[in-house]
Amino acid sequence: MQEYIKETKSKFIKLRCPKCKNEQVMFGKTATKVKCLVCGKLLAVPTGGKAKIKSQILEILE
């Protein structure tokens, strides 16, 4: 009997704040609003699935 390991489809995303240029990592399917840790600007909002990102995506981490 073979066992399969299910790979997740959700990823972590590295963002850059448009206001203060701070870089931070967030989960792609976040359940809460994501704000910049430095200046407090809103970077992403939850939609019930994948988050709606309101800043620049630098990299998708796997």
PDB file of N, CA, C, O and CB in Angstrom:
ATOM      1  N   MET A   1       0.839  -1.187   0.000  1.00  0.00           N
ATOM      2  CA  MET A   1       0.000   0.000   0.000  1.00  0.00           C
ATOM      3  C   MET A   1       0.883   1.248   0.000  1.00  0.00           C
ATOM      4  O   MET A   1       1.789   1.378   0.824  1.00  0.00           O
ATOM      5  CB  MET A   1      -0.954  -0.001   1.221  1.00  0.00           C
ATOM      6  N   GLN A   2       0.611   2.160  -0.927  1.00  0.00           N
ATOM      7  CA  GLN A   2       1.386   3.389  -1.010  1.00  0.00           C
ATOM      8  C   GLN A   2       0.698   4.487  -0.212  1.00  0.00           C
ATOM      9  O   GLN A   2      -0.529   4.587  -0.190  1.00  0.00           O
ATOM     10  CB  GLN A   2       1.573   3.821  -2.479  1.00  0.00           C
ATOM     11  N   GLU A   3       1.500   5.294   0.432  1.00  0.00           N
ATOM     12  CA  GLU A   3       0.969   6.440   1.152  1.00  0.00           C
ATOM     13  C   GLU A   3       1.378   7.698   0.398  1.00  0.00           C
ATOM     14  O   GLU A   3       2.540   7.864   0.030  1.00  0.00           O
ATOM     15  CB  GLU A   3       1.479   6.474   2.631  1.00  0.00           C
ATOM     16  N   TYR A   4       0.435   8.559   0.179  1.00  0.00           N
ATOM     17  CA  TYR A   4       0.709   9.814  -0.506  1.00  0.00           C
ATOM     18  C   TYR A   4       0.690  10.948   0.500  1.00  0.00           C
ATOM     19  O   TYR A   4      -0.186  11.023   1.362  1.00  0.00           O
ATOM     20  CB  TYR A   4      -0.314  10.067  -1.632  1.00  0.00           C
ATOM     21  N   ILE A   5       1.652  11.811   0.378  1.00  0.00           N
ATOM     22  CA  ILE A   5       1.696  12.997   1.226  1.00  0.00           C
ATOM     23  C   ILE A   5       1.068  14.139   0.437  1.00  0.00           C
ATOM     24  O   ILE A   5       1.541  14.500  -0.640  1.00  0.00           O
ATOM     25  CB  ILE A   5       3.169  13.343   1.672  1.00  0.00           C
ATOM     26  N   LYS A   6       0.004  14.697   0.986  1.00  0.00           N
ATOM     27  CA  LYS A   6      -0.713  15.758   0.294  1.00  0.00           C
ATOM     28  C   LYS A   6       0.059  17.071   0.442  1.00  0.00           C
ATOM     29  O   LYS A   6       0.341  17.523   1.552  1.00  0.00           O
ATOM     30  CB  LYS A   6      -2.159  15.900   0.847  1.00  0.00           C
ATOM     31  N   GLU A   7       0.386  17.657  -0.680  1.00  0.00           N
ATOM     32  CA  GLU A   7       1.103  18.923  -0.685  1.00  0.00           C
ATOM     33  C   GLU A   7       0.102  20.065  -0.609  1.00  0.00           C
ATOM     34  O   GLU A   7      -0.916  20.051  -1.301  1.00  0.00           O
ATOM     35  CB  GLU A   7       1.993  19.054  -1.944  1.00  0.00           C
ATOM     36  N   THR A   8       0.390  21.053   0.230  1.00  0.00           N
ATOM     37  CA  THR A   8      -0.516  22.188   0.363  1.00  0.00           C
ATOM     38  C   THR A   8      -0.404  23.104  -0.846  1.00  0.00           C
ATOM     39  O   THR A   8       0.668  23.237  -1.436  1.00  0.00           O
ATOM     40  CB  THR A   8      -0.222  22.968   1.650  1.00  0.00           C
ATOM     41  N   LYS A   9      -1.497  23.725  -1.205  1.00  0.00           N
ATOM     42  CA  LYS A   9      -1.514  24.652  -2.338  1.00  0.00           C
ATOM     43  C   LYS A   9      -1.280  26.088  -1.883  1.00  0.00           C
ATOM     44  O   LYS A   9      -1.030  26.967  -2.707  1.00  0.00           O
ATOM     45  CB  LYS A   9      -2.845  24.553  -3.086  1.00  0.00           C
ATOM     46  N   SER A  10      -1.357  26.327  -0.597  1.00  0.00           N
ATOM     47  CA  SER A  10      -1.158  27.679  -0.085  1.00  0.00           C
ATOM     48  C   SER A  10       0.326  27.924   0.172  1.00  0.00           C
ATOM     49  O   SER A  10       1.069  27.009   0.529  1.00  0.00           O
ATOM     50  CB  SER A  10      -1.977  27.902   1.206  1.00  0.00           C
ATOM     51  N   LYS A  11       0.730  29.141  -0.010  1.00  0.00           N
ATOM     52  CA  LYS A  11       2.140  29.512   0.090  1.00  0.00           C
ATOM     53  C   LYS A  11       2.299  30.717   1.008  1.00  0.00           C
ATOM     54  O   LYS A  11       1.328  31.383   1.366  1.00  0.00           O
ATOM     55  CB  LYS A  11       2.728  29.816  -1.305  1.00  0.00           C
ATOM     56  N   PHE A  12       3.537  30.976   1.375  1.00  0.00           N
ATOM     57  CA  PHE A  12       3.870  32.201   2.085  1.00  0.00           C
ATOM     58  C   PHE A  12       4.328  33.218   1.044  1.00  0.00           C
ATOM     59  O   PHE A  12       4.928  32.853   0.033  1.00  0.00           O
ATOM     60  CB  PHE A  12       4.974  31.956   3.181  1.00  0.00           C
ATOM     61  N   ILE A  13       4.044  34.486   1.295  1.00  0.00           N
ATOM     62  CA  ILE A  13       4.331  35.538   0.328  1.00  0.00           C
ATOM     63  C   ILE A  13       5.139  36.634   1.015  1.00  0.00           C
ATOM     64  O   ILE A  13       4.794  37.081   2.108  1.00  0.00           O
ATOM     65  CB  ILE A  13       3.017  36.113  -0.280  1.00  0.00           C
ATOM     66  N   LYS A  14       6.215  37.059   0.363  1.00  0.00           N
ATOM     67  CA  LYS A  14       7.014  38.173   0.879  1.00  0.00           C
ATOM     68  C   LYS A  14       6.515  39.453   0.219  1.00  0.00           C
ATOM     69  O   LYS A  14       6.485  39.555  -1.008  1.00  0.00           O
ATOM     70  CB  LYS A  14       8.551  37.957   0.609  1.00  0.00           C
ATOM     71  N   LEU A  15       6.124  40.426   1.036  1.00  0.00           N
ATOM     72  CA  LEU A  15       5.562  41.696   0.565  1.00  0.00           C
ATOM     73  C   LEU A  15       6.481  42.861   0.905  1.00  0.00           C
ATOM     74  O   LEU A  15       7.312  42.766   1.809  1.00  0.00           O
ATOM     75  CB  LEU A  15       4.174  41.929   1.176  1.00  0.00           C
ATOM     76  N   ARG A  16       6.324  43.964   0.169  1.00  0.00           N
ATOM     77  CA  ARG A  16       7.021  45.216   0.495  1.00  0.00           C
ATOM     78  C   ARG A  16       5.977  46.293   0.701  1.00  0.00           C
ATOM     79  O   ARG A  16       5.112  46.503  -0.150  1.00  0.00           O
ATOM     80  CB  ARG A  16       8.036  45.627  -0.631  1.00  0.00           C
ATOM     81  N   CYS A  17       6.056  46.969   1.823  1.00  0.00           N
ATOM     82  CA  CYS A  17       5.136  48.061   2.122  1.00  0.00           C
ATOM     83  C   CYS A  17       5.396  49.232   1.178  1.00  0.00           C
ATOM     84  O   CYS A  17       6.545  49.648   1.026  1.00  0.00           O
ATOM     85  CB  CYS A  17       5.278  48.509   3.596  1.00  0.00           C
ATOM     86  N   PRO A  18       4.348  49.780   0.533  1.00  0.00           N
ATOM     87  CA  PRO A  18       4.558  50.900  -0.391  1.00  0.00           C
ATOM     88  C   PRO A  18       4.907  52.212   0.310  1.00  0.00           C
ATOM     89  O   PRO A  18       5.438  53.131  -0.313  1.00  0.00           O
ATOM     90  CB  PRO A  18       3.323  51.101  -1.227  1.00  0.00           C
ATOM     91  N   LYS A  19       4.613  52.293   1.582  1.00  0.00           N
ATOM     92  CA  LYS A  19       4.844  53.538   2.329  1.00  0.00           C
ATOM     93  C   LYS A  19       6.264  53.618   2.899  1.00  0.00           C
ATOM     94  O   LYS A  19       6.971  54.600   2.674  1.00  0.00           O
ATOM     95  CB  LYS A  19       3.829  53.662   3.463  1.00  0.00           C
ATOM     96  N   CYS A  20       6.682  52.571   3.646  1.00  0.00           N
ATOM     97  CA  CYS A  20       7.976  52.640   4.336  1.00  0.00           C
ATOM     98  C   CYS A  20       9.015  51.655   3.793  1.00  0.00           C
ATOM     99  O   CYS A  20      10.143  51.618   4.284  1.00  0.00           O
ATOM    100  CB  CYS A  20       7.775  52.384   5.805  1.00  0.00           C
ATOM    101  N   LYS A  21       8.642  50.853   2.778  1.00  0.00           N
ATOM    102  CA  LYS A  21       9.533  49.891   2.113  1.00  0.00           C
ATOM    103  C   LYS A  21       9.959  48.733   3.008  1.00  0.00           C
ATOM    104  O   LYS A  21      10.918  48.032   2.684  1.00  0.00           O
ATOM    105  CB  LYS A  21      10.759  50.601   1.614  1.00  0.00           C
ATOM    106  N   ASN A  22       9.272  48.517   4.122  1.00  0.00           N
ATOM    107  CA  ASN A  22       9.551  47.369   4.985  1.00  0.00           C
ATOM    108  C   ASN A  22       9.133  46.085   4.271  1.00  0.00           C
ATOM    109  O   ASN A  22       8.101  46.054   3.601  1.00  0.00           O
ATOM    110  CB  ASN A  22       8.811  47.505   6.349  1.00  0.00           C
ATOM    111  N   GLU A  23       9.934  45.023   4.413  1.00  0.00           N
ATOM    112  CA  GLU A  23       9.602  43.730   3.822  1.00  0.00           C
ATOM    113  C   GLU A  23       9.131  42.800   4.927  1.00  0.00           C
ATOM    114  O   GLU A  23       9.743  42.736   5.993  1.00  0.00           O
ATOM    115  CB  GLU A  23      10.820  43.122   3.063  1.00  0.00           C
ATOM    116  N   GLN A  24       8.039  42.074   4.674  1.00  0.00           N
ATOM    117  CA  GLN A  24       7.565  41.094   5.639  1.00  0.00           C
ATOM    118  C   GLN A  24       6.891  39.946   4.930  1.00  0.00           C
ATOM    119  O   GLN A  24       6.498  40.060   3.769  1.00  0.00           O
ATOM    120  CB  GLN A  24       6.610  41.734   6.638  1.00  0.00           C
ATOM    121  N   VAL A  25       6.758  38.827   5.640  1.00  0.00           N
ATOM    122  CA  VAL A  25       6.206  37.601   5.084  1.00  0.00           C
ATOM    123  C   VAL A  25       4.815  37.377   5.661  1.00  0.00           C
ATOM    124  O   VAL A  25       4.592  37.567   6.857  1.00  0.00           O
ATOM    125  CB  VAL A  25       7.129  36.391   5.377  1.00  0.00           C
ATOM    126  N   MET A  26       3.871  36.966   4.794  1.00  0.00           N
ATOM    127  CA  MET A  26       2.514  36.655   5.248  1.00  0.00           C
ATOM    128  C   MET A  26       2.069  35.340   4.634  1.00  0.00           C
ATOM    129  O   MET A  26       2.645  34.879   3.649  1.00  0.00           O
ATOM    130  CB  MET A  26       1.524  37.793   4.879  1.00  0.00           C
ATOM    131  N   PHE A  27       1.047  34.739   5.216  1.00  0.00           N
ATOM    132  CA  PHE A  27       0.455  33.515   4.699  1.00  0.00           C
ATOM    133  C   PHE A  27      -0.526  33.892   3.595  1.00  0.00           C
ATOM    134  O   PHE A  27      -1.270  34.862   3.740  1.00  0.00           O
ATOM    135  CB  PHE A  27      -0.252  32.700   5.833  1.00  0.00           C
ATOM    136  N   GLY A  28      -0.540  33.150   2.507  1.00  0.00           N
ATOM    137  CA  GLY A  28      -1.362  33.480   1.350  1.00  0.00           C
ATOM    138  C   GLY A  28      -2.857  33.424   1.589  1.00  0.00           C
ATOM    139  O   GLY A  28      -3.612  34.127   0.918  1.00  0.00           O
ATOM    140  N   LYS A  29      -3.303  32.599   2.534  1.00  0.00           N
ATOM    141  CA  LYS A  29      -4.731  32.486   2.844  1.00  0.00           C
ATOM    142  C   LYS A  29      -4.991  33.002   4.253  1.00  0.00           C
ATOM    143  O   LYS A  29      -5.509  32.275   5.101  1.00  0.00           O
ATOM    144  CB  LYS A  29      -5.216  31.017   2.704  1.00  0.00           C
ATOM    145  N   THR A  30      -4.640  34.226   4.494  1.00  0.00           N
ATOM    146  CA  THR A  30      -4.770  34.811   5.817  1.00  0.00           C
ATOM    147  C   THR A  30      -6.236  35.011   6.209  1.00  0.00           C
ATOM    148  O   THR A  30      -7.086  35.252   5.352  1.00  0.00           O
ATOM    149  CB  THR A  30      -4.031  36.135   5.874  1.00  0.00           C
ATOM    150  N   ALA A  31      -6.519  34.911   7.484  1.00  0.00           N
ATOM    151  CA  ALA A  31      -7.879  35.074   7.994  1.00  0.00           C
ATOM    152  C   ALA A  31      -8.074  36.432   8.658  1.00  0.00           C
ATOM    153  O   ALA A  31      -9.189  36.767   9.061  1.00  0.00           O
ATOM    154  CB  ALA A  31      -8.205  33.963   8.983  1.00  0.00           C
ATOM    155  N   THR A  32      -7.009  37.216   8.778  1.00  0.00           N
ATOM    156  CA  THR A  32      -7.088  38.541   9.393  1.00  0.00           C
ATOM    157  C   THR A  32      -6.422  39.567   8.483  1.00  0.00           C
ATOM    158  O   THR A  32      -5.675  39.212   7.571  1.00  0.00           O
ATOM    159  CB  THR A  32      -6.422  38.542  10.795  1.00  0.00           C
ATOM    160  N   LYS A  33      -6.698  40.832   8.738  1.00  0.00           N
ATOM    161  CA  LYS A  33      -6.038  41.895   7.978  1.00  0.00           C
ATOM    162  C   LYS A  33      -4.550  41.891   8.302  1.00  0.00           C
ATOM    163  O   LYS A  33      -4.156  41.695   9.451  1.00  0.00           O
ATOM    164  CB  LYS A  33      -6.665  43.286   8.294  1.00  0.00           C
ATOM    165  N   VAL A  34      -3.730  42.108   7.282  1.00  0.00           N
ATOM    166  CA  VAL A  34      -2.276  42.153   7.465  1.00  0.00           C
ATOM    167  C   VAL A  34      -1.847  43.595   7.339  1.00  0.00           C
ATOM    168  O   VAL A  34      -2.067  44.233   6.309  1.00  0.00           O
ATOM    169  CB  VAL A  34      -1.525  41.245   6.427  1.00  0.00           C
ATOM    170  N   LYS A  35      -1.228  44.110   8.401  1.00  0.00           N
ATOM    171  CA  LYS A  35      -0.729  45.483   8.406  1.00  0.00           C
ATOM    172  C   LYS A  35       0.785  45.466   8.506  1.00  0.00           C
ATOM    173  O   LYS A  35       1.379  44.520   9.023  1.00  0.00           O
ATOM    174  CB  LYS A  35      -1.345  46.297   9.573  1.00  0.00           C
ATOM    175  N   CYS A  36       1.402  46.530   8.001  1.00  0.00           N
ATOM    176  CA  CYS A  36       2.849  46.681   8.088  1.00  0.00           C
ATOM    177  C   CYS A  36       3.244  46.759   9.563  1.00  0.00           C
ATOM    178  O   CYS A  36       2.602  47.454  10.351  1.00  0.00           O
ATOM    179  CB  CYS A  36       3.331  47.950   7.308  1.00  0.00           C
ATOM    180  N   LEU A  37       4.294  46.047   9.924  1.00  0.00           N
ATOM    181  CA  LEU A  37       4.745  46.034  11.311  1.00  0.00           C
ATOM    182  C   LEU A  37       5.444  47.331  11.708  1.00  0.00           C
ATOM    183  O   LEU A  37       5.590  47.609  12.898  1.00  0.00           O
ATOM    184  CB  LEU A  37       5.676  44.865  11.537  1.00  0.00           C
ATOM    185  N   VAL A  38       5.874  48.124  10.735  1.00  0.00           N
ATOM    186  CA  VAL A  38       6.591  49.361  11.021  1.00  0.00           C
ATOM    187  C   VAL A  38       5.645  50.562  11.046  1.00  0.00           C
ATOM    188  O   VAL A  38       5.599  51.295  12.034  1.00  0.00           O
ATOM    189  CB  VAL A  38       7.691  49.582   9.986  1.00  0.00           C
ATOM    190  N   CYS A  39       4.884  50.765   9.951  1.00  0.00           N
ATOM    191  CA  CYS A  39       4.059  51.974   9.841  1.00  0.00           C
ATOM    192  C   CYS A  39       2.562  51.722  10.013  1.00  0.00           C
ATOM    193  O   CYS A  39       1.803  52.674  10.196  1.00  0.00           O
ATOM    194  CB  CYS A  39       4.294  52.617   8.511  1.00  0.00           C
ATOM    195  N   GLY A  40       2.119  50.461   9.960  1.00  0.00           N
ATOM    196  CA  GLY A  40       0.712  50.148  10.172  1.00  0.00           C
ATOM    197  C   GLY A  40      -0.171  50.220   8.935  1.00  0.00           C
ATOM    198  O   GLY A  40      -1.389  50.080   9.049  1.00  0.00           O
ATOM    199  N   LYS A  41       0.411  50.434   7.745  1.00  0.00           N
ATOM    200  CA  LYS A  41      -0.382  50.498   6.518  1.00  0.00           C
ATOM    201  C   LYS A  41      -0.956  49.118   6.195  1.00  0.00           C
ATOM    202  O   LYS A  41      -0.283  48.107   6.396  1.00  0.00           O
ATOM    203  CB  LYS A  41       0.478  51.019   5.335  1.00  0.00           C
ATOM    204  N   LEU A  42      -2.182  49.069   5.702  1.00  0.00           N
ATOM    205  CA  LEU A  42      -2.854  47.823   5.355  1.00  0.00           C
ATOM    206  C   LEU A  42      -2.215  47.217   4.103  1.00  0.00           C
ATOM    207  O   LEU A  42      -2.148  47.865   3.059  1.00  0.00           O
ATOM    208  CB  LEU A  42      -4.368  48.062   5.134  1.00  0.00           C
ATOM    209  N   LEU A  43      -1.744  45.963   4.216  1.00  0.00           N
ATOM    210  CA  LEU A  43      -1.063  45.294   3.109  1.00  0.00           C
ATOM    211  C   LEU A  43      -1.931  44.244   2.428  1.00  0.00           C
ATOM    212  O   LEU A  43      -1.798  44.025   1.224  1.00  0.00           O
ATOM    213  CB  LEU A  43       0.205  44.652   3.603  1.00  0.00           C
ATOM    214  N   ALA A  44      -2.827  43.586   3.183  1.00  0.00           N
ATOM    215  CA  ALA A  44      -3.671  42.534   2.610  1.00  0.00           C
ATOM    216  C   ALA A  44      -4.927  42.368   3.454  1.00  0.00           C
ATOM    217  O   ALA A  44      -4.914  42.589   4.665  1.00  0.00           O
ATOM    218  CB  ALA A  44      -2.899  41.191   2.517  1.00  0.00           C
ATOM    219  N   VAL A  45      -6.017  41.973   2.788  1.00  0.00           N
ATOM    220  CA  VAL A  45      -7.287  41.720   3.480  1.00  0.00           C
ATOM    221  C   VAL A  45      -7.777  40.318   3.136  1.00  0.00           C
ATOM    222  O   VAL A  45      -7.562  39.847   2.020  1.00  0.00           O
ATOM    223  CB  VAL A  45      -8.359  42.786   3.094  1.00  0.00           C
ATOM    224  N   PRO A  46      -8.435  39.642   4.086  1.00  0.00           N
ATOM    225  CA  PRO A  46      -8.939  38.302   3.817  1.00  0.00           C
ATOM    226  C   PRO A  46     -10.174  38.349   2.920  1.00  0.00           C
ATOM    227  O   PRO A  46     -10.930  39.320   2.942  1.00  0.00           O
ATOM    228  CB  PRO A  46      -9.265  37.585   5.127  1.00  0.00           C
ATOM    229  N   THR A  47     -10.373  37.290   2.131  1.00  0.00           N
ATOM    230  CA  THR A  47     -11.544  37.224   1.248  1.00  0.00           C
ATOM    231  C   THR A  47     -12.322  35.934   1.427  1.00  0.00           C
ATOM    232  O   THR A  47     -13.290  35.692   0.706  1.00  0.00           O
ATOM    233  CB  THR A  47     -11.117  37.362  -0.201  1.00  0.00           C
ATOM    234  N   GLY A  48     -11.917  35.103   2.374  1.00  0.00           N
ATOM    235  CA  GLY A  48     -12.553  33.808   2.547  1.00  0.00           C
ATOM    236  C   GLY A  48     -11.761  32.703   1.881  1.00  0.00           C
ATOM    237  O   GLY A  48     -12.035  31.524   2.103  1.00  0.00           O
ATOM    238  N   GLY A  49     -10.799  33.061   1.079  1.00  0.00           N
ATOM    239  CA  GLY A  49      -9.899  32.124   0.410  1.00  0.00           C
ATOM    240  C   GLY A  49      -8.528  32.761   0.411  1.00  0.00           C
ATOM    241  O   GLY A  49      -7.962  33.038   1.468  1.00  0.00           O
ATOM    242  N   LYS A  50      -7.996  32.993  -0.771  1.00  0.00           N
ATOM    243  CA  LYS A  50      -6.714  33.687  -0.867  1.00  0.00           C
ATOM    244  C   LYS A  50      -6.912  35.158  -0.523  1.00  0.00           C
ATOM    245  O   LYS A  50      -7.953  35.739  -0.826  1.00  0.00           O
ATOM    246  CB  LYS A  50      -6.102  33.532  -2.288  1.00  0.00           C
ATOM    247  N   ALA A  51      -5.920  35.747   0.104  1.00  0.00           N
ATOM    248  CA  ALA A  51      -6.003  37.141   0.521  1.00  0.00           C
ATOM    249  C   ALA A  51      -5.892  38.077  -0.679  1.00  0.00           C
ATOM    250  O   ALA A  51      -5.231  37.757  -1.667  1.00  0.00           O
ATOM    251  CB  ALA A  51      -4.907  37.458   1.540  1.00  0.00           C
ATOM    252  N   LYS A  52      -6.543  39.232  -0.586  1.00  0.00           N
ATOM    253  CA  LYS A  52      -6.408  40.275  -1.602  1.00  0.00           C
ATOM    254  C   LYS A  52      -5.238  41.156  -1.166  1.00  0.00           C
ATOM    255  O   LYS A  52      -5.298  41.815  -0.128  1.00  0.00           O
ATOM    256  CB  LYS A  52      -7.750  41.118  -1.774  1.00  0.00           C
ATOM    257  N   ILE A  53      -4.193  41.159  -1.959  1.00  0.00           N
ATOM    258  CA  ILE A  53      -2.959  41.848  -1.594  1.00  0.00           C
ATOM    259  C   ILE A  53      -2.978  43.257  -2.163  1.00  0.00           C
ATOM    260  O   ILE A  53      -3.263  43.468  -3.342  1.00  0.00           O
ATOM    261  CB  ILE A  53      -1.721  41.072  -2.100  1.00  0.00           C
ATOM    262  N   LYS A  54      -2.665  44.223  -1.294  1.00  0.00           N
ATOM    263  CA  LYS A  54      -2.699  45.633  -1.674  1.00  0.00           C
ATOM    264  C   LYS A  54      -1.307  46.255  -1.650  1.00  0.00           C
ATOM    265  O   LYS A  54      -1.170  47.465  -1.470  1.00  0.00           O
ATOM    266  CB  LYS A  54      -3.628  46.404  -0.748  1.00  0.00           C
ATOM    267  N   SER A  55      -0.281  45.437  -1.831  1.00  0.00           N
ATOM    268  CA  SER A  55       1.089  45.934  -1.854  1.00  0.00           C
ATOM    269  C   SER A  55       1.892  45.137  -2.869  1.00  0.00           C
ATOM    270  O   SER A  55       1.358  44.253  -3.540  1.00  0.00           O
ATOM    271  CB  SER A  55       1.738  45.846  -0.449  1.00  0.00           C
ATOM    272  N   GLN A  56       3.158  45.447  -2.978  1.00  0.00           N
ATOM    273  CA  GLN A  56       4.017  44.798  -3.972  1.00  0.00           C
ATOM    274  C   GLN A  56       4.455  43.422  -3.480  1.00  0.00           C
ATOM    275  O   GLN A  56       4.938  43.282  -2.357  1.00  0.00           O
ATOM    276  CB  GLN A  56       5.252  45.673  -4.278  1.00  0.00           C
ATOM    277  N   ILE A  57       4.284  42.404  -4.330  1.00  0.00           N
ATOM    278  CA  ILE A  57       4.752  41.055  -4.012  1.00  0.00           C
ATOM    279  C   ILE A  57       6.197  40.942  -4.479  1.00  0.00           C
ATOM    280  O   ILE A  57       6.498  41.173  -5.650  1.00  0.00           O
ATOM    281  CB  ILE A  57       3.849  39.954  -4.684  1.00  0.00           C
ATOM    282  N   LEU A  58       7.083  40.589  -3.562  1.00  0.00           N
ATOM    283  CA  LEU A  58       8.495  40.433  -3.906  1.00  0.00           C
ATOM    284  C   LEU A  58       8.816  39.007  -4.316  1.00  0.00           C
ATOM    285  O   LEU A  58       9.583  38.775  -5.251  1.00  0.00           O
ATOM    286  CB  LEU A  58       9.373  40.842  -2.736  1.00  0.00           C
ATOM    287  N   GLU A  59       8.210  38.036  -3.595  1.00  0.00           N
ATOM    288  CA  GLU A  59       8.578  36.647  -3.818  1.00  0.00           C
ATOM    289  C   GLU A  59       7.502  35.744  -3.238  1.00  0.00           C
ATOM    290  O   GLU A  59       6.883  36.081  -2.229  1.00  0.00           O
ATOM    291  CB  GLU A  59       9.955  36.330  -3.195  1.00  0.00           C
ATOM    292  N   ILE A  60       7.277  34.600  -3.869  1.00  0.00           N
ATOM    293  CA  ILE A  60       6.389  33.578  -3.334  1.00  0.00           C
ATOM    294  C   ILE A  60       7.267  32.462  -2.800  1.00  0.00           C
ATOM    295  O   ILE A  60       8.003  31.832  -3.558  1.00  0.00           O
ATOM    296  CB  ILE A  60       5.381  33.051  -4.418  1.00  0.00           C
ATOM    297  N   LEU A  61       7.194  32.215  -1.508  1.00  0.00           N
ATOM    298  CA  LEU A  61       8.046  31.235  -0.847  1.00  0.00           C
ATOM    299  C   LEU A  61       7.378  29.879  -0.831  1.00  0.00           C
ATOM    300  O   LEU A  61       6.171  29.788  -0.604  1.00  0.00           O
ATOM    301  CB  LEU A  61       8.379  31.677   0.575  1.00  0.00           C
ATOM    302  N   GLU A  62       8.129  28.837  -1.064  1.00  0.00           N
ATOM    303  CA  GLU A  62       7.555  27.479  -1.075  1.00  0.00           C
ATOM    304  C   GLU A  62       8.074  26.656   0.064  1.00  0.00           C
ATOM    305  O   GLU A  62       7.698  25.492   0.206  1.00  0.00           O
ATOM    306  CB  GLU A  62       7.856  26.775  -2.382  1.00  0.00           C
TER     307      GLU A  62
END
